[in-house]
Amino acid sequence: MEITPGPQPGSSRLSGSAPATPTVDDDAIVKGDAKIEDMLPKDWETLSIAERIRRATDMYGQGDREGKVKAKHAAFFGSIASVLFRNAVPGSKSGKPLESPHDFGIMVREWKKCIDDGNKEVVKAATSGTGHEDDGAGGNFGGAVVAIYRLASELGAGGLEEVGRATRSLPSAMLFLEEMRRSMGNQKDDSDEEEAEVEEGDGKGLRSSRSSSAEVAHVSQSTGKAKRIVAQSSRATHNGARLVKLPFGSVEQEELPDDIDNYVTPMKIGPVDKAPLQIKNGKVVQPAVIATYVPPCPLDDSESDPDGHTIWMTTPVTKAKYFSNKGWPKPLPKIPNKIVVRPTDDGTGMGVFATRDIKRFEPVLVERPYMIYSRKAVINTFSQKALEELSDNQIAQLLAKESEPLYRYMVDQQMTSEAKRGFMSLANSHTDDGSGLIFGIVRTNGFGIDFGGVLPGADEDFGLGYGAVGKTASRFNHSCIPDVSHAFDVSTFTMRFYAVRDIKKGSQIYVTYTSLNATKAERQKALAPYGFECICRACVKATPQSDKLRQVSHTLTQKWRSQAINVWSKDPNLTEKVLIPILETKRRMEEEGLDTEEAGYLTFPEILFRVYQKVGNRAKMEEAKSELLRVGKALAKVQEWTTGVKLKF
């Protein structure tokens, strides 16, 4: 809802005739000729909301011997005064600064209860939307009261959509009231303070399929400062900038300068709804990075969404874009439980196991993650002094050190106690590299996610988009022959996993932390930050030939598909001999565990269908056609399941 109640303060006279004393001179109130502090009780700041409403209402009508002030207008004044001057009386030195939108929301809900208990005229006007505009006083005071009353009603409605809409309106409501307060009190805008500079920076190592392979900080210079970006690169420089690898393993910490504050400016982050509202030049100051909840949490945290909440590090613009979609986030789809988290049989930790047979393409897991965060460094800004004097190891050390407070805030201050216990129980392979406990867990368990075209521009936020730390998802262990793959559905704000091969009941379910087309040496290097050496079938039986197959399988299958469409279909002398290398490659890919869409394996049914059709082998053509249709329909369902986009097949 938008807060636009009636005429703006000072735009019209509040009363057609002045009462007998300055305390009821409505025009003087708007113009600032009367002092508000003279119209409120001296002990205002010690009174409850209910007492403030009652006392301000009584004082508004004092001295009105001719009865020119209607009781209804006095009630409007008392009601709005208790909100306008909730933190301080003008001129007071003991008043409080603006609170957070979250705390303001709690206050207006309490305020509404007080109105409901003793102000029938106000309640009638607020619920009907009429009866407050019959003169100047009603139009200003009454219009504001009606708007705030309706906002409080939505906050207490209980429905997630209403609560979410009202929560998003809290900052604009506070801004309106602040402008009205200053207009009535004829006060100078004293909130024009210089903004604290907020820069981006982060350094998460994400797992490739689960995230990224190399963890590198990209240090560049901009207007005398250095910004760090997480980059997927092994080069020493990129566009003339230093690339600094994030540490892992047992790292000896270098001594840092005593005046380290001269080298780095830490970034501050908080939930936009729980941080004190900042107003500059009559506008709400929006931070560069915020932490918010999806879906929004109730103001008093008494009722959580049954599908769970995610803490989302994002920008105010992207948050506004997301919540502008009516009904988002949508409820989670319901699927039968097919998995269980338990200790692994080899004693290496926890894992995810199938509780029944799961067919290829079946949904396996859907969940809202613990957190979604920027894949780019959003931690702090390095100075020119840092670039000139600090080594790569010192910069990486600072990056890891300064990241910890940001993520600790998100965990300690925003997660529920249950979510925090779950998050803190996750694996941490970065205990000896200076990352800190929370940042180490994020680096170990992060998945790369894409918002795609469903939320345009989000994947460009911070330069590298977002990562996510899942709940059950973080318990998937690694294999170079994965059982499941994942995608992110924006409308429900969920990570979704589906089977890429048949999975037997009782077997452990794996994802891959690396790229499927990487060689064994490349995969082992990418796994080094996790502190283990992979002993899956693909690694144990790896050969130069299997490495080459992984590198070329997708390109090769797409080349054969193109030939089947554009060359072989026009060859009158085509025979089935053309399929000999194709069928042999298909067999080898199955042995290597490359029988997945990502490796190009699912292109084979179409290639076989086109060749058998051309050479006239009707039996095998029908067999290939049946498989082609089955795979096509299954992939369409996977697309709909993982992204919410429905395809016709």
N, C-alpha and C positions, 0 to 999 in steps of 0.2 A: 504494500500500500504506500501511497505517496502522502507526505504531510504537507497539505496546502489548505489549511483551514481559514476560510474567510479572508477579509482584507489583511494586508500585512500591517504590523504594528506601526503606528504613526501615520497611516495613510488616510485616516478619517477621524472625526471627533468621536470620542467614546460616549458622550452624553450631550444631549441637546441643551441642558441647562445645568449650571454649576450648583452643587449643594452648598450648605451653609459653612462648611469648614474645608480646609485644604485636604483633609483625609479622604474626602469623597469627590475631589475635583478630577473627574475622569480625563478631561482633556489635558490637564496638567500632568497626569500620569504618563500619557502617551508622549507628550512633548518633552518630558523630563523636567518641567518647571517645578514639580513637587518632588520631594525626596522620598524614595521608596522606604528608606529606613525609618521614616517618621510614620509610615502607615502599617508597620509590622510590629509585633510585640518585641520588647527589648530582649526577652529570653528566647527568641526565635530559634536559635541554633541548638537549643537543648530540648525542643519540643518534638513530640512524635508527629507523624504525618497527619493523623486525625486531629490532634490539637492545633496544628498549624492551620488546617482548613477551617476549623471552628473559630479560632481567634482572629484570623485574617478576615473572615466573613463578617464577624461582629464589628471589627474596627472600620471596615469599609463603610458601614452604615452609621457610624457614630456622628452625632451632630446634625443628622438629617431631620431637623424638626418639621420640615414641610412635607416629608414623605416622598421626596422626588426620586429616591433610589429604590428601585424594586428589589425585593428580597431575592428574586431569581438572579439579578445581576450581581448582587453582593455574593451570592453563592458561587457564581462563575469566577469572580475575582478571587475569592478564598481558595477555590479549587486550583486555578491556574497559578496563583502565587506560590502554593505549596510545591509546585513542580519547577517553576521558574527560578525560585530562590531556595532550591533544595540544598545547595551546598554552601551558600553564604548570603548574607544581607549585603547589598551594595555598600561599600565603604568599610566593611568589616575586615579586620586583620587576621581573624581566626578562622576564616572560611576555608573550605576545601576546594582543590582544583577539580576540573571536570573528571568524572569517573569514566569507567569503560562502558561501552554499549551493553555489555553483559550485565553489569551491576545496575545500569540505568533501567534495563528491562525488568529486573527483579523489583526495583523501586516502584515502577509504574503499575506493576501488578498489585503491589501492596496498596498503592494509592487508589486504584480502582476499587479494592475491597472497602476502603474507607468511604469512598463516594457512594457505593452501593448501600452502605449501612445507614447513611444519614442525609442524603441529598437527593430527594425525590425529583425535584425540578431539574437538577442536572442530569440525573439518570434518564428522565423522560426525554430531554433534549438530545442526549447522547445516543440513545437507542433509536429514536425516531428521525433524528437528523433535522428536526425543525424546532422552532421556539427559541433559538439563540440569535436570530438575525434581525430582530425587530427594531433595534437601534444600534448606535455605534458601539456601546459597551458590549452588547450581546454579540455583535459581529466579530469583535476582536477576541475578547475573553472567551465567549461561548464557542466560537469556531475552533480555537486552540484546544479547549477542553474536550470538545466532541472528537477531534482528531486523535488526541492522546488516549481518550477513553476507548476508542475503537482499536487503536494499536494494542492497548493492554488486553482487550477482549480477545484479539487474535493470538496474543502470546499465551493466553490461558485456554485456548480452544482445544488443545490436545491433539488435533490433527497435524501430521508432519508438514503438510503443504502450507497450512495457515501459519503454523509456528515459524516455518522457514521463511515465509514471505515477510512476516512481522519482524523477525530477527534481522533481516536484511534492511529493514526500514529504520532500525534504531539510530544509526548514525545521522541520517537525514533529519529525523525527529529532534535529535539533540542539537543539531545545527540550527534548525528553525527556532527552537526555544532560546538558544543562545543569542540569536539575532533579535528576537523579541525582547529578551531581558535587557540587552544593551540599549535598545531603542527606548524602552520604558524608563531605564535608569539614566539615559543620556551619558553612557559610559564610553570611554575610549576603548578600542579593541586592543586589549593588552596581551593577546595571544600570539602576536606576530613575532614569535621567537624563531631563531634560526633553526632549521631542521638539522637533526643529526644525520650525517651522511651515511647512507646505506649502500654498500657495494655487494657484488655477488662473489661467490667463491665456494668451492666444495671439492671433494676428492674421493668419491665413492668408487670402489672397484666393483663393478657389476659383473654378474656371470653372463657369459656370452648368450647362449640360448637361455641360460639362466641369467647371463649377463655378459661382461666384457672380458677380454683376454689380458690386456695390459693396463696397468693403472699409472697414469701419467698426469702430472700437473703442467698445464700450458701457461707459461708465465710471459706475458707481454706487457709493453709499456704504453700507457695512454694518459696524456696530459700529466706527465710526471709521476704516474702511478702504475702499478703492475696488477693485472687481473689474471687469476688462475682459472683454467678451464680443464676439466677432465677430458683427455683425448685418447683415442684408440690408436696408438702409434708407438713405434720403437725407435723413431728417428731422434737425433739429438736436438734438432731444431725444426721449426715449422713456421714458415713465413717470417723468418728472422727472429723468432722468439725462442726462448729456452724451454725445453721440455724436461720436467722434473718428475722422476718416477716416485710414486708413493712407496714407502718402505713396507717390507713384509719379512717375516722370519725373525730371527734374533738380530736385533739392530742395536748397535752401540750408539747412544745418544751423544751428539756433539754439544759442546758448551755454547750457550747462546749469550749474546751481549746483555749486560745488566739493564741497559736502557731499551729493552725490546719494544716498548710502546712507541718508540720512534721509527720502528721498522714495519709495524703492522697495525692496522686499525680493525679491531674485532667488529663483527656485524651483530646487531641485535635483532631478534625476531620474537614475535609473539602472535597470539591469535588476534586478528583485527577486532573481534568483538569483545575481547577481554582486556585489551590494552587501553589505557586512558586516551580518550578522544583528544586529538590535537587539531586545533583550528587556526588557520593562517590566512590572513586577508579575507576573512569571511567564508573560507572553504575548508572542508575536511582534508587534512594532510594524509594522503595515502602512502603507506610504506612500500618499499620496493618488493619486499618478500613478506608473506604472512603465513601463519599456520592456522588452518581452519578444520572444521569437521564435515564429513560427508557420511550420512545426512547430518544436518545441524543438530546439535545436542539440545535438549530442553534446558531452559534457563536454570532450573533448580536441580538438574541432573537426576531427577526422580524417575524418569521414564526413558529407557533406551530403545533404540530401534531393534526389533527382534533379529534383523539381519546383520546387526553390528554397525559400528562406526569406523571410519578411516580418518586418521590425521593426515591432512594434505598440506604440504609445503608448496605454495604457489604464489601467483601475483594477484592483486585485487581485480585486475581486468579479467583474467582467466576465471577466477572464482565467479565474477558477475556473469560472464558468458555461460558458465555451466548452469548456474541456478536460474538463468532466464528461461531455461527449458522447463515447461510446466510438467510437474509430476516427477522430475528427476530428484534423487535417484529412484528408479523403479524398484519394486520388490524383487528379491532373488527368485529365479526359477527353482522349483523343487525337483530334486533328482534323488533316486534311491541311494542310500549309503553303501558304498562299495569298497571302502578303504578303512584302515585303522593305523594309527601311529603307535609303534612299540619299539623296544630295543631290537637292534639287529642281531642276527644269529652269530655274527663274527665278533660281537662285543665292541664294535667301533662307535656305537652311539645309537641314536634314534633313526628310524626309517619309516617309510610308508609302505604298507602291505595290502594286497588285494584280499578282500573277504569273500569274493566269488569270482568266477570267470568273467572277464571283460573282453568284449569284442573290439576289434579295430574300429576307430571313429566314434566309439561310445564316449559320452561325457563322463569324466572321472571326478572332477572337483570344481566347485564354484564357491568363492568366498571373497569378502571384502578384506583387503590386507590391513595389517597393523598401521602402516604408514606409506605414503607416497611422497617422494622427495625429489629435488632437483638433481639431475646427474651432473650438472655443472657445479663448480665450486662457488658457493654463495656464502662463504664464511667471513672473509675479510679482504682488505686491500693491502697489498705490499707497496711500500714507498720506494722512491728512487734509491734511497739509501740502502734498502734491502737488496735491490737488484745489483748494486755496485759492490756490496760488502759481504753478503751471505752466500755460502756455497749451496749447491743443489740439495745436499743432504740437510742443511739447516732449514731451507725453505720447505722441503718436504716434511721435516720434523715439526715445523711451526704449523703447517697445514693440518697435519694429523692432530696436533695438540689443540688448535683453535676450533676444530670441528666438533670436538666432544661436547662443549657446553650447549651448542645448538641442538644436537640430537638428545642430549640429556634433558633439556627443557621439554622437548616434545614428549619424551617418555615419562618424566617425573611429574610434569605439570598438566599434561593433557590426557594421558592414558588412564583408563579406569584401573583399579587395583588388579582386576582379573586379567585385563589385557597386558598390564605391565608384568605380571608374573609369567605369562606366556612368552612375552617378548624376551625377558631376561633369561629364560631357560634355553634360548636358541644357541646354536653352536657359535663359537668365536675363534677363528683361526688367526687373529691378529693381537694376541695377548702380549707379544714381546717386541712390537715394532713402534710403540709410542702412540697407537691410535686411540687409546682410551676404551673403556668397556663398551659403551653404547655405540660409538663410531665403529668399533671392531665388529660388533654384531651386524651393523648395517652393511659394512663392506663384505662380510661373509655371506649374507643371506639375500642380498638384493637381486631382483629380476629387472631386466629392462622391459619397459612397457611403452606402447604407442597409443595415443588418443586418436590418431588418424583424422580423416575428414569429418568425423562425427562432431568433433570439437575443434574447428579450424584454428590453427595458430598455436595450439597448446604444445605440440611437439617441438616448436621453436623457442619455447620459454627457456630462458637462461642459456640458450645456445645448443643444448644437448637433450632437451626433453626431460623425462622422468624415469625414476626407478621405483620399485615397490618391495617392501618386506612383507611376505605373506605369513599367514598363521600356520595352517597345515602345509601350505606350499613350501615353507622354509625347511620342512622335514624331508623333502625329496632329496635323496642322495644322487651322486653322479655316476653315469656310465656313458661311454662313447657310443653305445648302442641304446639310445633312450627308449622308454616305453610310452612316454607322454610328451606332448608339446602344449604350449599355452599361448593365450592372447588376452587382451584386456577389453572388456565390454564397458563402454563409457556410460551408457544409460543406467546401468545398475551399479556402476563403479566397482566392478568385480574382476578378479583374475579367474580365468576359466581354463581348465585343463581337459584334454581329450586324449584317448589312446591312439597311438600311431601304429600299434601292432597288437595282436591278441595277447592278453595277459592271463596267466593261469592263477586260479585261486591259491592263496598262500604265498605267492611269490612277491619279492620286493619290487616296488615300482620306481623306476629311475627317470630323471631328466638329465640333460647334458649341460655341463657348465661351459663347454667350449663350442667351437664351430665344427659341424659334421665334415666339412671339406678340408679340415686341417690335417697335416701329417701327424704321425705319432709324436715326433719331437716337438712340433708346435703345440700339440695338445698338452703334453707333459709340462711344457714351459708355462702355458696358461693356467695350469692347475697348481703351480708352485705356491701361490699365495694361500691356497687352502691347506697346505701342509701334508699332502698325501700323494702317492704315486698310484695312478690308475692301473688296475690289474684285470680290467674287463677283457672279454674275448678279443675285441678288436686290437687292444694294446699288446696282449700276450702273443698273438699270432701275427702281429704286424710285419710286413715285408715292404721292400721298395715298391713292389707291384701294387700292394693294397693301398699304400700311401698315394700312388699315382691315381688309382681308381677313385679315391675320395676327392682328389683335386679336380678330376675331369668329368665325373659321372653326370652331373647336372647339365653341363655344357654339351656333353656327348648325346644325351637323350634328346635334348632340344634340337640338336643338329639332325638326328635321325628323323624326328617328327617332321621337321621342315622338308627333308628329302622325300618323305612318304607323301606329303601333300603336294609338293611342287615339282618333283622329278619322277619318282617311281610311278605315280598315278598316270603319267603320260608315256610310260615305257611299254610298248607292246610286247617286248621280249622279256619282261620281268618274270623271275622265278623265285621260289621260296628260298633259294640259296642266299638271297640278300639278307635273310634273317639269321644266318649262322652266327655272325659276330654279335648280333643284337641279343639273341637268346643266350649266348655264352656270357655276355655282360650282365644280363638279367640274373643268371644263376650266381655269378660272382658277387653281385650286389646283395643278393639274399644271404649269402654266406657271410658277408662283411657286416651285415646289419644295416645296409643302406637302402632297405626296402621302404623308404619314406618319401613323402611328397617333396621335402626339402632337397633330397638327393636326386630327384628327377625320376624315381622309380615308377610313379603312378602315370607316367607318360606311355609306358609300354602297351597297355591295352589298346590305345588309339593307334599306335604304330602297327601292331599286329592286325588289328581290324582292317586298316587301309591296305596292307599288303595282301592279306588273305582275300579280301574283296576283289583286288585287282587280278590276282592269279586264278580266281574262281574256285577256291577251296571253301565251299559253302559251310561245311560243318565247323571248321575252325573259325570261319568268319563269324558265325552265330555265337560261338563260344566267346570270342573276343568282344563281340558287340554286347553280350550279356554282362561281361565283366566291366566294360567301359561304362555302361549305363549305371551299374551298381556303384562304381567308384565315383561317377559324376554326381549322383544323388547324395552319396555319403559326404562328399566334399561340400556340396551346397548346404547340407545340414550342419556341417562343422563350421562353415562360414557364418551361418545364422547363429549358431550357439556361441561362438567366440566373439563375434563383433556386433551382433544384433541386426546385421544387414541381411535381409531375406533375398535369396536369389531364386529365380525361376529356372527349372531344369526340365 
